[in-house]
Amino acid sequence: VCLRWVYEQGDCVIVKSFNKSRLRENLGIFDWELTNDDRHKISTLPEWRGTLDIFVHKTGPYKTVDEFWDGEITGDK
């Protein structure tokens, strides 16, 4: 569902699996579409900012979460 939603948004996903079975399952996103109800339910989910300390840290490339996301999350700035 997540992969299909991203695909329908016009974005791309880079999956990290090297498992042949999972890779085949991931290609299954092209065989169906989300319903309008699905899209509505997904749009009501709260957004969450996930970060790793290697990216946001006083010695990392980004010093704050806001700098990391740079306004990419809905409602920022």
N, CA, C and O atoms as a Tripos MOL2 file, in Angstrom:
@<TRIPOS>MOLECULE
protein
  308   307    77     0     0
PROTEIN
NO_CHARGES

@<TRIPOS>ATOM
      1 N           0.8380   -1.1910    0.0000 N.3       1 VAL1
      2 CA          0.0000    0.0000    0.0000 C.3       1 VAL1
      3 C           0.8790    1.2500    0.0000 C.2       1 VAL1
      4 O           0.6210    2.2000   -0.7390 O.2       1 VAL1
      5 N           1.9140    1.2400    0.8320 N.am      2 CYS2
      6 CA          2.8040    2.4100    0.8970 C.3       2 CYS2
      7 C           3.5020    2.6610   -0.4370 C.2       2 CYS2
      8 O           3.5710    3.7970   -0.9050 O.2       2 CYS2
      9 N           4.0150    1.5980   -1.0420 N.am      3 LEU3
     10 CA          4.6890    1.7490   -2.3310 C.3       3 LEU3
     11 C           3.7200    2.2550   -3.3940 C.2       3 LEU3
     12 O           4.0710    3.1160   -4.2010 O.2       3 LEU3
     13 N           2.5080    1.7220   -3.3940 N.am      4 ARG4
     14 CA          1.5140    2.1520   -4.3790 C.3       4 ARG4
     15 C           1.1530    3.6150   -4.1780 C.2       4 ARG4
     16 O           1.0250    4.3620   -5.1490 O.2       4 ARG4
     17 N           0.9860    4.0350   -2.9160 N.am      5 TRP5
     18 CA          0.6370    5.4280   -2.6260 C.3       5 TRP5
     19 C           1.7270    6.3630   -3.1440 C.2       5 TRP5
     20 O           1.4280    7.3760   -3.7770 O.2       5 TRP5
     21 N           2.9770    6.0300   -2.8780 N.am      6 VAL6
     22 CA          4.0820    6.8680   -3.3490 C.3       6 VAL6
     23 C           4.0800    6.9170   -4.8810 C.2       6 VAL6
     24 O           4.2580    7.9840   -5.4690 O.2       6 VAL6
     25 N           3.8830    5.7820   -5.5120 N.am      7 TYR7
     26 CA          3.8350    5.7210   -6.9730 C.3       7 TYR7
     27 C           2.7260    6.6180   -7.5200 C.2       7 TYR7
     28 O           2.9430    7.3460   -8.4890 O.2       7 TYR7
     29 N           1.5370    6.5730   -6.9080 N.am      8 GLU8
     30 CA          0.4210    7.3930   -7.3620 C.3       8 GLU8
     31 C           0.6590    8.8790   -7.1350 C.2       8 GLU8
     32 O           0.0290    9.7140   -7.7860 O.2       8 GLU8
     33 N           1.5590    9.2160   -6.2220 N.am      9 GLN9
     34 CA          1.9090   10.6190   -5.9860 C.3       9 GLN9
     35 C           2.8730   11.1360   -7.0460 C.2       9 GLN9
     36 O           3.1520   12.3330   -7.1100 O.2       9 GLN9
     37 N           3.3810   10.2270   -7.8770 N.am     10 GLY10
     38 CA          4.3280   10.6110   -8.9120 C.3      10 GLY10
     39 C           5.7670   10.6310   -8.4300 C.2      10 GLY10
     40 O           6.6570   11.1250   -9.1220 O.2      10 GLY10
     41 N           5.9900   10.0960   -7.2510 N.am     11 ASP11
     42 CA          7.3380   10.0280   -6.7080 C.3      11 ASP11
     43 C           7.9320    8.6580   -6.9860 C.2      11 ASP11
     44 O           7.2450    7.7590   -7.4710 O.2      11 ASP11
     45 N           9.1940    8.5080   -6.6800 N.am     12 CYS12
     46 CA          9.8230    7.2050   -6.8560 C.3      12 CYS12
     47 C          10.2810    6.6790   -5.5050 C.2      12 CYS12
     48 O          10.5300    7.4370   -4.5670 O.2      12 CYS12
     49 N          10.3810    5.3760   -5.4370 N.am     13 VAL13
     50 CA         10.7980    4.7030   -4.2170 C.3      13 VAL13
     51 C          12.0190    3.8630   -4.5400 C.2      13 VAL13
     52 O          12.0650    3.1810   -5.5650 O.2      13 VAL13
     53 N          12.9920    3.9160   -3.6750 N.am     14 ILE14
     54 CA         14.1480    3.0380   -3.8120 C.3      14 ILE14
     55 C          14.0520    2.0280   -2.6780 C.2      14 ILE14
     56 O          14.2760    2.3610   -1.5140 O.2      14 ILE14
     57 N          13.7200    0.7990   -3.0260 N.am     15 VAL15
     58 CA         13.5970   -0.2420   -2.0080 C.3      15 VAL15
     59 C          14.9640   -0.8460   -1.7520 C.2      15 VAL15
     60 O          15.8140   -0.8940   -2.6410 O.2      15 VAL15
     61 N          15.1630   -1.3040   -0.5340 N.am     16 LYS16
     62 CA         16.4890   -1.8090   -0.1880 C.3      16 LYS16
     63 C          16.5850   -3.3340   -0.2120 C.2      16 LYS16
     64 O          17.6560   -3.8820    0.0460 O.2      16 LYS16
     65 N          15.5210   -4.0080   -0.5060 N.am     17 SER17
     66 CA         15.5190   -5.4630   -0.4590 C.3      17 SER17
     67 C          16.3090   -6.0650   -1.6190 C.2      17 SER17
     68 O          16.2560   -5.5800   -2.7490 O.2      17 SER17
     69 N          17.0340   -7.1200   -1.3120 N.am     18 PHE18
     70 CA         17.7080   -7.9100   -2.3280 C.3      18 PHE18
     71 C          17.0720   -9.2950   -2.4200 C.2      18 PHE18
     72 O          17.5340  -10.1580   -3.1660 O.2      18 PHE18
     73 N          16.0010   -9.4890   -1.6460 N.am     19 ASN19
     74 CA         15.2790  -10.7510   -1.6120 C.3      19 ASN19
     75 C          14.4040  -10.8380   -2.8700 C.2      19 ASN19
     76 O          13.5320   -9.9950   -3.0810 O.2      19 ASN19
     77 N          14.6400  -11.8550   -3.7010 N.am     20 LYS20
     78 CA         13.9130  -11.9670   -4.9720 C.3      20 LYS20
     79 C          12.4080  -12.0140   -4.7840 C.2      20 LYS20
     80 O          11.6700  -11.4250   -5.5740 O.2      20 LYS20
     81 N          11.9450  -12.6950   -3.7640 N.am     21 SER21
     82 CA         10.5140  -12.7970   -3.5040 C.3      21 SER21
     83 C           9.9180  -11.4240   -3.1850 C.2      21 SER21
     84 O           8.8600  -11.0660   -3.7040 O.2      21 SER21
     85 N          10.5920  -10.6690   -2.3430 N.am     22 ARG22
     86 CA         10.0940   -9.3340   -1.9940 C.3      22 ARG22
     87 C          10.1570   -8.3840   -3.1810 C.2      22 ARG22
     88 O           9.2680   -7.5520   -3.3620 O.2      22 ARG22
     89 N          11.1910   -8.5050   -3.9770 N.am     23 LEU23
     90 CA         11.2860   -7.6670   -5.1750 C.3      23 LEU23
     91 C          10.1140   -7.9270   -6.1170 C.2      23 LEU23
     92 O           9.5520   -6.9940   -6.6900 O.2      23 LEU23
     93 N           9.7490   -9.2010   -6.2750 N.am     24 ARG24
     94 CA          8.5890   -9.5470   -7.1090 C.3      24 ARG24
     95 C           7.3100   -8.9710   -6.5180 C.2      24 ARG24
     96 O           6.4700   -8.4320   -7.2400 O.2      24 ARG24
     97 N           7.1660   -9.0880   -5.1930 N.am     25 GLU25
     98 CA          5.9840   -8.5260   -4.5220 C.3      25 GLU25
     99 C           5.9090   -7.0150   -4.7550 C.2      25 GLU25
    100 O           4.8300   -6.4700   -4.9910 O.2      25 GLU25
    101 N           7.0490   -6.3520   -4.6860 N.am     26 ASN26
    102 CA          7.0630   -4.8950   -4.8940 C.3      26 ASN26
    103 C           6.5830   -4.5200   -6.2890 C.2      26 ASN26
    104 O           5.9390   -3.4850   -6.4610 O.2      26 ASN26
    105 N           6.8850   -5.3430   -7.2840 N.am     27 LEU27
    106 CA          6.4180   -5.0560   -8.6460 C.3      27 LEU27
    107 C           4.9060   -5.2000   -8.7770 C.2      27 LEU27
    108 O           4.3200   -4.7250   -9.7490 O.2      27 LEU27
    109 N           4.2740   -5.8510   -7.8070 N.am     28 GLY28
    110 CA          2.8270   -6.0200   -7.8160 C.3      28 GLY28
    111 C           2.0500   -4.7220   -7.6550 C.2      28 GLY28
    112 O           0.8300   -4.7190   -7.8200 O.2      28 GLY28
    113 N           2.7240   -3.6180   -7.3370 N.am     29 ILE29
    114 CA          2.0100   -2.3430   -7.1710 C.3      29 ILE29
    115 C           1.4090   -1.8440   -8.4740 C.2      29 ILE29
    116 O           0.5470   -0.9650   -8.4550 O.2      29 ILE29
    117 N           1.8430   -2.3850   -9.6020 N.am     30 PHE30
    118 CA          1.3450   -1.9270  -10.8920 C.3      30 PHE30
    119 C           0.0670   -2.6480  -11.3210 C.2      30 PHE30
    120 O          -0.5250   -2.2990  -12.3430 O.2      30 PHE30
    121 N          -0.3620   -3.6480  -10.5520 N.am     31 ASP31
    122 CA         -1.5240   -4.4530  -10.9190 C.3      31 ASP31
    123 C          -2.8340   -3.9680  -10.3000 C.2      31 ASP31
    124 O          -3.8760   -4.5910  -10.5050 O.2      31 ASP31
    125 N          -2.7990   -2.8820   -9.5560 N.am     32 TRP32
    126 CA         -4.0030   -2.4010   -8.8810 C.3      32 TRP32
    127 C          -3.8490   -0.9150   -8.5810 C.2      32 TRP32
    128 O          -2.7730   -0.3470   -8.7670 O.2      32 TRP32
    129 N          -4.9330   -0.2840   -8.1140 N.am     33 GLU33
    130 CA         -4.9180    1.1290   -7.7400 C.3      33 GLU33
    131 C          -5.5910    1.3000   -6.3940 C.2      33 GLU33
    132 O          -6.4540    0.5100   -6.0110 O.2      33 GLU33
    133 N          -5.1880    2.3340   -5.6830 N.am     34 LEU34
    134 CA         -5.8720    2.6840   -4.4460 C.3      34 LEU34
    135 C          -7.2550    3.2210   -4.7810 C.2      34 LEU34
    136 O          -7.4450    3.8510   -5.8220 O.2      34 LEU34
    137 N          -8.2130    2.9750   -3.9110 N.am     35 THR35
    138 CA         -9.5480    3.5390   -4.1000 C.3      35 THR35
    139 C          -9.5590    4.9670   -3.5490 C.2      35 THR35
    140 O          -8.6520    5.3660   -2.8190 O.2      35 THR35
    141 N         -10.5760    5.7170   -3.9010 N.am     36 ASN36
    142 CA        -10.7150    7.0670   -3.3360 C.3      36 ASN36
    143 C         -10.8090    7.0050   -1.8240 C.2      36 ASN36
    144 O         -10.2780    7.8760   -1.1350 O.2      36 ASN36
    145 N         -11.4800    5.9830   -1.2960 N.am     37 ASP37
    146 CA        -11.5730    5.8100    0.1590 C.3      37 ASP37
    147 C         -10.1910    5.5530    0.7650 C.2      37 ASP37
    148 O          -9.8530    6.1070    1.8110 O.2      37 ASP37
    149 N          -9.3920    4.7050    0.0970 N.am     38 ASP38
    150 CA         -8.0210    4.4550    0.5620 C.3      38 ASP38
    151 C          -7.2260    5.7530    0.6180 C.2      38 ASP38
    152 O          -6.5550    6.0390    1.6100 O.2      38 ASP38
    153 N          -7.3090    6.5390   -0.4600 N.am     39 ARG39
    154 CA         -6.5560    7.7990   -0.5200 C.3      39 ARG39
    155 C          -6.9970    8.7420    0.5820 C.2      39 ARG39
    156 O          -6.1740    9.4140    1.2030 O.2      39 ARG39
    157 N          -8.2990    8.7880    0.8220 N.am     40 HIS40
    158 CA         -8.8110    9.6580    1.8900 C.3      40 HIS40
    159 C          -8.2750    9.2100    3.2530 C.2      40 HIS40
    160 O          -7.8110   10.0340    4.0410 O.2      40 HIS40
    161 N          -8.3380    7.9240    3.5210 N.am     41 LYS41
    162 CA         -7.8440    7.4180    4.8100 C.3      41 LYS41
    163 C          -6.3480    7.7090    4.9820 C.2      41 LYS41
    164 O          -5.9080    8.0930    6.0660 O.2      41 LYS41
    165 N          -5.5830    7.5280    3.9230 N.am     42 ILE42
    166 CA         -4.1470    7.8050    3.9910 C.3      42 ILE42
    167 C          -3.9040    9.2850    4.2510 C.2      42 ILE42
    168 O          -3.0000    9.6450    5.0050 O.2      42 ILE42
    169 N          -4.7100   10.1470    3.6270 N.am     43 SER43
    170 CA         -4.5140   11.5960    3.8000 C.3      43 SER43
    171 C          -4.8050   12.0570    5.2280 C.2      43 SER43
    172 O          -4.3770   13.1390    5.6290 O.2      43 SER43
    173 N          -5.5280   11.2440    5.9930 N.am     44 THR44
    174 CA         -5.8360   11.6410    7.3740 C.3      44 THR44
    175 C          -4.7890   11.1450    8.3710 C.2      44 THR44
    176 O          -4.8460   11.4950    9.5500 O.2      44 THR44
    177 N          -3.8390   10.3390    7.9120 N.am     45 LEU45
    178 CA         -2.7870    9.8550    8.8120 C.3      45 LEU45
    179 C          -1.8620   11.0000    9.1950 C.2      45 LEU45
    180 O          -1.5080   11.8200    8.3480 O.2      45 LEU45
    181 N          -1.4690   11.0630   10.4580 N.am     46 PRO46
    182 CA         -0.5290   12.1270   10.8440 C.3      46 PRO46
    183 C           0.8410   11.8870   10.2220 C.2      46 PRO46
    184 O           1.2800   10.7470   10.0750 O.2      46 PRO46
    185 N           1.5070   12.9780    9.8590 N.am     47 GLU47
    186 CA          2.8510   12.8640    9.2990 C.3      47 GLU47
    187 C           3.8500   12.7380   10.4380 C.2      47 GLU47
    188 O           3.6600   13.2990   11.5170 O.2      47 GLU47
    189 N           4.9040   12.0010   10.1800 N.am     48 TRP48
    190 CA          5.9350   11.7900   11.1900 C.3      48 TRP48
    191 C           7.2900   12.0320   10.5570 C.2      48 TRP48
    192 O           7.5630   11.5600    9.4530 O.2      48 TRP48
    193 N           8.1180   12.7520   11.2430 N.am     49 ARG49
    194 CA          9.4500   13.0440   10.7280 C.3      49 ARG49
    195 C          10.4390   12.0360   11.2670 C.2      49 ARG49
    196 O          10.8170   12.0910   12.4370 O.2      49 ARG49
    197 N          10.8470   11.1400   10.4370 N.am     50 GLY50
    198 CA         11.8540   10.1710   10.8500 C.3      50 GLY50
    199 C          13.2430   10.6660   10.4760 C.2      50 GLY50
    200 O          13.4700   11.1140    9.3520 O.2      50 GLY50
    201 N          14.1490   10.5860   11.4010 N.am     51 THR51
    202 CA         15.5290   10.9720   11.1160 C.3      51 THR51
    203 C          16.4660    9.9990   11.8050 C.2      51 THR51
    204 O          16.0850    9.2960   12.7410 O.2      51 THR51
    205 N          17.6580    9.9730   11.3380 N.am     52 LEU52
    206 CA         18.7000    9.1790   11.9710 C.3      52 LEU52
    207 C          19.7340   10.1350   12.5330 C.2      52 LEU52
    208 O          20.0020   11.1820   11.9420 O.2      52 LEU52
    209 N          20.3150    9.7860   13.6670 N.am     53 ASP53
    210 CA         21.3020   10.6540   14.2980 C.3      53 ASP53
    211 C          22.4850   10.9530   13.3890 C.2      53 ASP53
    212 O          23.1510   11.9740   13.5620 O.2      53 ASP53
    213 N          22.7590   10.0790   12.4230 N.am     54 ILE54
    214 CA         23.8960   10.3560   11.5390 C.3      54 ILE54
    215 C          23.6240   11.5370   10.6280 C.2      54 ILE54
    216 O          24.5640   12.1720   10.1490 O.2      54 ILE54
    217 N          22.3450   11.8510   10.3750 N.am     55 PHE55
    218 CA         21.9980   12.9850    9.5310 C.3      55 PHE55
    219 C          21.7760   14.2510   10.3450 C.2      55 PHE55
    220 O          22.2520   15.3240    9.9740 O.2      55 PHE55
    221 N          21.0520   14.1300   11.4560 N.am     56 VAL56
    222 CA         20.7550   15.2810   12.2940 C.3      56 VAL56
    223 C          21.5270   15.1340   13.5960 C.2      56 VAL56
    224 O          21.1530   14.3760   14.4920 O.2      56 VAL56
    225 N          22.5990   15.8730   13.6650 N.am     57 HIS57
    226 CA         23.4740   15.7850   14.8330 C.3      57 HIS57
    227 C          24.4140   16.9820   14.8030 C.2      57 HIS57
    228 O          24.6700   17.5420   13.7360 O.2      57 HIS57
    229 N          24.9190   17.3710   15.9370 N.am     58 LYS58
    230 CA         25.7980   18.5480   15.9700 C.3      58 LYS58
    231 C          27.0310   18.3840   15.0890 C.2      58 LYS58
    232 O          27.6200   19.3770   14.6620 O.2      58 LYS58
    233 N          27.4300   17.1360   14.8100 N.am     59 THR59
    234 CA         28.5730   16.9050   13.9210 C.3      59 THR59
    235 C          28.1420   16.3590   12.5600 C.2      59 THR59
    236 O          28.9890   16.0640   11.7170 O.2      59 THR59
    237 N          26.8360   16.2220   12.3400 N.am     60 GLY60
    238 CA         26.3280   15.6830   11.0780 C.3      60 GLY60
    239 C          26.1320   16.7590   10.0300 C.2      60 GLY60
    240 O          26.3920   17.9350   10.2840 O.2      60 GLY60
    241 N          25.6710   16.3570    8.8430 N.am     61 PRO61
    242 CA         25.4640   17.3270    7.7610 C.3      61 PRO61
    243 C          24.3190   18.3030    8.0480 C.2      61 PRO61
    244 O          24.3020   19.4040    7.4970 O.2      61 PRO61
    245 N          23.3580   17.9160    8.9040 N.am     62 TYR62
    246 CA         22.2440   18.7780    9.2790 C.3      62 TYR62
    247 C          22.2440   18.9330   10.7900 C.2      62 TYR62
    248 O          22.3140   17.9460   11.5230 O.2      62 TYR62
    249 N          22.1670   20.1590   11.2480 N.am     63 LYS63
    250 CA         22.2540   20.4170   12.6900 C.3      63 LYS63
    251 C          20.8980   20.3300   13.3850 C.2      63 LYS63
    252 O          20.8430   20.0840   14.5900 O.2      63 LYS63
    253 N          19.7930   20.5270   12.6430 N.am     64 THR64
    254 CA         18.4460   20.4730   13.2250 C.3      64 THR64
    255 C          17.5230   19.6670   12.3130 C.2      64 THR64
    256 O          17.8150   19.4740   11.1320 O.2      64 THR64
    257 N          16.4120   19.2030   12.8700 N.am     65 VAL65
    258 CA         15.4150   18.4730   12.0800 C.3      65 VAL65
    259 C          14.8270   19.3910   11.0180 C.2      65 VAL65
    260 O          14.6030   18.9570    9.8880 O.2      65 VAL65
    261 N          14.5710   20.6620   11.3620 N.am     66 ASP66
    262 CA         14.0250   21.6080   10.3770 C.3      66 ASP66
    263 C          14.9730   21.7970    9.2000 C.2      66 ASP66
    264 O          14.5340   21.8860    8.0540 O.2      66 ASP66
    265 N          16.2610   21.8580    9.4780 N.am     67 GLU67
    266 CA         17.2470   21.9940    8.4050 C.3      67 GLU67
    267 C          17.2520   20.7430    7.5200 C.2      67 GLU67
    268 O          17.3840   20.8410    6.3000 O.2      67 GLU67
    269 N          17.1080   19.5700    8.1410 N.am     68 PHE68
    270 CA         17.0740   18.3070    7.3960 C.3      68 PHE68
    271 C          15.8920   18.2660    6.4440 C.2      68 PHE68
    272 O          16.0540   17.9300    5.2710 O.2      68 PHE68
    273 N          14.6960   18.6060    6.9360 N.am     69 TRP69
    274 CA         13.4830   18.4880    6.1230 C.3      69 TRP69
    275 C          13.3030   19.6730    5.1870 C.2      69 TRP69
    276 O          12.6360   19.5390    4.1610 O.2      69 TRP69
    277 N          13.8680   20.8160    5.5020 N.am     70 ASP70
    278 CA         13.8440   21.9780    4.6170 C.3      70 ASP70
    279 C          12.4460   22.2880    4.0650 C.2      70 ASP70
    280 O          12.2920   22.5950    2.8830 O.2      70 ASP70
    281 N          11.4340   22.2050    4.9300 N.am     71 GLY71
    282 CA         10.0750   22.5570    4.5310 C.3      71 GLY71
    283 C           9.3570   21.5010    3.7010 C.2      71 GLY71
    284 O           8.3010   21.7930    3.1400 O.2      71 GLY71
    285 N           9.8840   20.3000    3.6030 N.am     72 GLU72
    286 CA          9.2700   19.2770    2.7530 C.3      72 GLU72
    287 C           8.0470   18.6330    3.3870 C.2      72 GLU72
    288 O           7.2530   18.0130    2.6810 O.2      72 GLU72
    289 N           7.8730   18.7610    4.6940 N.am     73 ILE73
    290 CA          6.7160   18.1780    5.3570 C.3      73 ILE73
    291 C           5.5860   19.2030    5.3510 C.2      73 ILE73
    292 O           5.8110   20.3750    5.6530 O.2      73 ILE73
    293 N           4.3680   18.7690    5.0070 N.am     74 THR74
    294 CA          3.2090   19.6360    4.9480 C.3      74 THR74
    295 C           3.0820   20.4200    6.2440 C.2      74 THR74
    296 O           3.1970   19.8580    7.3340 O.2      74 THR74
    297 N           2.8470   21.7090    6.1230 N.am     75 GLY75
    298 CA          2.6520   22.5390    7.2930 C.3      75 GLY75
    299 C           3.9230   23.2160    7.7760 C.2      75 GLY75
    300 O           3.8630   24.0770    8.6540 O.2      75 GLY75
    301 N           5.0670   22.8500    7.2260 N.am     76 ASP76
    302 CA          6.3100   23.5000    7.6140 C.3      76 ASP76
    303 C           6.4180   24.8570    6.9260 C.2      76 ASP76
    304 O           5.9830   25.0260    5.7870 O.2      76 ASP76
    305 N           6.9830   25.7840    7.6060 N.am     77 LYS77
    306 CA          7.3530   27.1230    7.1100 C.3      77 LYS77
    307 C           6.3140   27.7540    6.2680 C.2      77 LYS77
    308 O           6.5010   28.8740    5.7910 O.2      77 LYS77
@<TRIPOS>BOND
     1     1     2 1
     2     2     3 1
     3     3     4 2
     4     3     5 am
     5     5     6 1
     6     6     7 1
     7     7     8 2
     8     7     9 am
     9     9    10 1
    10    10    11 1
    11    11    12 2
    12    11    13 am
    13    13    14 1
    14    14    15 1
    15    15    16 2
    16    15    17 am
    17    17    18 1
    18    18    19 1
    19    19    20 2
    20    19    21 am
    21    21    22 1
    22    22    23 1
    23    23    24 2
    24    23    25 am
    25    25    26 1
    26    26    27 1
    27    27    28 2
    28    27    29 am
    29    29    30 1
    30    30    31 1
    31    31    32 2
    32    31    33 am
    33    33    34 1
    34    34    35 1
    35    35    36 2
    36    35    37 am
    37    37    38 1
    38    38    39 1
    39    39    40 2
    40    39    41 am
    41    41    42 1
    42    42    43 1
    43    43    44 2
    44    43    45 am
    45    45    46 1
    46    46    47 1
    47    47    48 2
    48    47    49 am
    49    49    50 1
    50    50    51 1
    51    51    52 2
    52    51    53 am
    53    53    54 1
    54    54    55 1
    55    55    56 2
    56    55    57 am
    57    57    58 1
    58    58    59 1
    59    59    60 2
    60    59    61 am
    61    61    62 1
    62    62    63 1
    63    63    64 2
    64    63    65 am
    65    65    66 1
    66    66    67 1
    67    67    68 2
    68    67    69 am
    69    69    70 1
    70    70    71 1
    71    71    72 2
    72    71    73 am
    73    73    74 1
    74    74    75 1
    75    75    76 2
    76    75    77 am
    77    77    78 1
    78    78    79 1
    79    79    80 2
    80    79    81 am
    81    81    82 1
    82    82    83 1
    83    83    84 2
    84    83    85 am
    85    85    86 1
    86    86    87 1
    87    87    88 2
    88    87    89 am
    89    89    90 1
    90    90    91 1
    91    91    92 2
    92    91    93 am
    93    93    94 1
    94    94    95 1
    95    95    96 2
    96    95    97 am
    97    97    98 1
    98    98    99 1
    99    99   100 2
   100    99   101 am
   101   101   102 1
   102   102   103 1
   103   103   104 2
   104   103   105 am
   105   105   106 1
   106   106   107 1
   107   107   108 2
   108   107   109 am
   109   109   110 1
   110   110   111 1
   111   111   112 2
   112   111   113 am
   113   113   114 1
   114   114   115 1
   115   115   116 2
   116   115   117 am
   117   117   118 1
   118   118   119 1
   119   119   120 2
   120   119   121 am
   121   121   122 1
   122   122   123 1
   123   123   124 2
   124   123   125 am
   125   125   126 1
   126   126   127 1
   127   127   128 2
   128   127   129 am
   129   129   130 1
   130   130   131 1
   131   131   132 2
   132   131   133 am
   133   133   134 1
   134   134   135 1
   135   135   136 2
   136   135   137 am
   137   137   138 1
   138   138   139 1
   139   139   140 2
   140   139   141 am
   141   141   142 1
   142   142   143 1
   143   143   144 2
   144   143   145 am
   145   145   146 1
   146   146   147 1
   147   147   148 2
   148   147   149 am
   149   149   150 1
   150   150   151 1
   151   151   152 2
   152   151   153 am
   153   153   154 1
   154   154   155 1
   155   155   156 2
   156   155   157 am
   157   157   158 1
   158   158   159 1
   159   159   160 2
   160   159   161 am
   161   161   162 1
   162   162   163 1
   163   163   164 2
   164   163   165 am
   165   165   166 1
   166   166   167 1
   167   167   168 2
   168   167   169 am
   169   169   170 1
   170   170   171 1
   171   171   172 2
   172   171   173 am
   173   173   174 1
   174   174   175 1
   175   175   176 2
   176   175   177 am
   177   177   178 1
   178   178   179 1
   179   179   180 2
   180   179   181 am
   181   181   182 1
   182   182   183 1
   183   183   184 2
   184   183   185 am
   185   185   186 1
   186   186   187 1
   187   187   188 2
   188   187   189 am
   189   189   190 1
   190   190   191 1
   191   191   192 2
   192   191   193 am
   193   193   194 1
   194   194   195 1
   195   195   196 2
   196   195   197 am
   197   197   198 1
   198   198   199 1
   199   199   200 2
   200   199   201 am
   201   201   202 1
   202   202   203 1
   203   203   204 2
   204   203   205 am
   205   205   206 1
   206   206   207 1
   207   207   208 2
   208   207   209 am
   209   209   210 1
   210   210   211 1
   211   211   212 2
   212   211   213 am
   213   213   214 1
   214   214   215 1
   215   215   216 2
   216   215   217 am
   217   217   218 1
   218   218   219 1
   219   219   220 2
   220   219   221 am
   221   221   222 1
   222   222   223 1
   223   223   224 2
   224   223   225 am
   225   225   226 1
   226   226   227 1
   227   227   228 2
   228   227   229 am
   229   229   230 1
   230   230   231 1
   231   231   232 2
   232   231   233 am
   233   233   234 1
   234   234   235 1
   235   235   236 2
   236   235   237 am
   237   237   238 1
   238   238   239 1
   239   239   240 2
   240   239   241 am
   241   241   242 1
   242   242   243 1
   243   243   244 2
   244   243   245 am
   245   245   246 1
   246   246   247 1
   247   247   248 2
   248   247   249 am
   249   249   250 1
   250   250   251 1
   251   251   252 2
   252   251   253 am
   253   253   254 1
   254   254   255 1
   255   255   256 2
   256   255   257 am
   257   257   258 1
   258   258   259 1
   259   259   260 2
   260   259   261 am
   261   261   262 1
   262   262   263 1
   263   263   264 2
   264   263   265 am
   265   265   266 1
   266   266   267 1
   267   267   268 2
   268   267   269 am
   269   269   270 1
   270   270   271 1
   271   271   272 2
   272   271   273 am
   273   273   274 1
   274   274   275 1
   275   275   276 2
   276   275   277 am
   277   277   278 1
   278   278   279 1
   279   279   280 2
   280   279   281 am
   281   281   282 1
   282   282   283 1
   283   283   284 2
   284   283   285 am
   285   285   286 1
   286   286   287 1
   287   287   288 2
   288   287   289 am
   289   289   290 1
   290   290   291 1
   291   291   292 2
   292   291   293 am
   293   293   294 1
   294   294   295 1
   295   295   296 2
   296   295   297 am
   297   297   298 1
   298   298   299 1
   299   299   300 2
   300   299   301 am
   301   301   302 1
   302   302   303 1
   303   303   304 2
   304   303   305 am
   305   305   306 1
   306   306   307 1
   307   307   308 2
@<TRIPOS>SUBSTRUCTURE
     1 VAL1         2 RESIDUE 1 A VAL
     2 CYS2         6 RESIDUE 1 A CYS
     3 LEU3        10 RESIDUE 1 A LEU
     4 ARG4        14 RESIDUE 1 A ARG
     5 TRP5        18 RESIDUE 1 A TRP
     6 VAL6        22 RESIDUE 1 A VAL
     7 TYR7        26 RESIDUE 1 A TYR
     8 GLU8        30 RESIDUE 1 A GLU
     9 GLN9        34 RESIDUE 1 A GLN
    10 GLY10       38 RESIDUE 1 A GLY
    11 ASP11       42 RESIDUE 1 A ASP
    12 CYS12       46 RESIDUE 1 A CYS
    13 VAL13       50 RESIDUE 1 A VAL
    14 ILE14       54 RESIDUE 1 A ILE
    15 VAL15       58 RESIDUE 1 A VAL
    16 LYS16       62 RESIDUE 1 A LYS
    17 SER17       66 RESIDUE 1 A SER
    18 PHE18       70 RESIDUE 1 A PHE
    19 ASN19       74 RESIDUE 1 A ASN
    20 LYS20       78 RESIDUE 1 A LYS
    21 SER21       82 RESIDUE 1 A SER
    22 ARG22       86 RESIDUE 1 A ARG
    23 LEU23       90 RESIDUE 1 A LEU
    24 ARG24       94 RESIDUE 1 A ARG
    25 GLU25       98 RESIDUE 1 A GLU
    26 ASN26      102 RESIDUE 1 A ASN
    27 LEU27      106 RESIDUE 1 A LEU
    28 GLY28      110 RESIDUE 1 A GLY
    29 ILE29      114 RESIDUE 1 A ILE
    30 PHE30      118 RESIDUE 1 A PHE
    31 ASP31      122 RESIDUE 1 A ASP
    32 TRP32      126 RESIDUE 1 A TRP
    33 GLU33      130 RESIDUE 1 A GLU
    34 LEU34      134 RESIDUE 1 A LEU
    35 THR35      138 RESIDUE 1 A THR
    36 ASN36      142 RESIDUE 1 A ASN
    37 ASP37      146 RESIDUE 1 A ASP
    38 ASP38      150 RESIDUE 1 A ASP
    39 ARG39      154 RESIDUE 1 A ARG
    40 HIS40      158 RESIDUE 1 A HIS
    41 LYS41      162 RESIDUE 1 A LYS
    42 ILE42      166 RESIDUE 1 A ILE
    43 SER43      170 RESIDUE 1 A SER
    44 THR44      174 RESIDUE 1 A THR
    45 LEU45      178 RESIDUE 1 A LEU
    46 PRO46      182 RESIDUE 1 A PRO
    47 GLU47      186 RESIDUE 1 A GLU
    48 TRP48      190 RESIDUE 1 A TRP
    49 ARG49      194 RESIDUE 1 A ARG
    50 GLY50      198 RESIDUE 1 A GLY
    51 THR51      202 RESIDUE 1 A THR
    52 LEU52      206 RESIDUE 1 A LEU
    53 ASP53      210 RESIDUE 1 A ASP
    54 ILE54      214 RESIDUE 1 A ILE
    55 PHE55      218 RESIDUE 1 A PHE
    56 VAL56      222 RESIDUE 1 A VAL
    57 HIS57      226 RESIDUE 1 A HIS
    58 LYS58      230 RESIDUE 1 A LYS
    59 THR59      234 RESIDUE 1 A THR
    60 GLY60      238 RESIDUE 1 A GLY
    61 PRO61      242 RESIDUE 1 A PRO
    62 TYR62      246 RESIDUE 1 A TYR
    63 LYS63      250 RESIDUE 1 A LYS
    64 THR64      254 RESIDUE 1 A THR
    65 VAL65      258 RESIDUE 1 A VAL
    66 ASP66      262 RESIDUE 1 A ASP
    67 GLU67      266 RESIDUE 1 A GLU
    68 PHE68      270 RESIDUE 1 A PHE
    69 TRP69      274 RESIDUE 1 A TRP
    70 ASP70      278 RESIDUE 1 A ASP
    71 GLY71      282 RESIDUE 1 A GLY
    72 GLU72      286 RESIDUE 1 A GLU
    73 ILE73      290 RESIDUE 1 A ILE
    74 THR74      294 RESIDUE 1 A THR
    75 GLY75      298 RESIDUE 1 A GLY
    76 ASP76      302 RESIDUE 1 A ASP
    77 LYS77      306 RESIDUE 1 A LYS
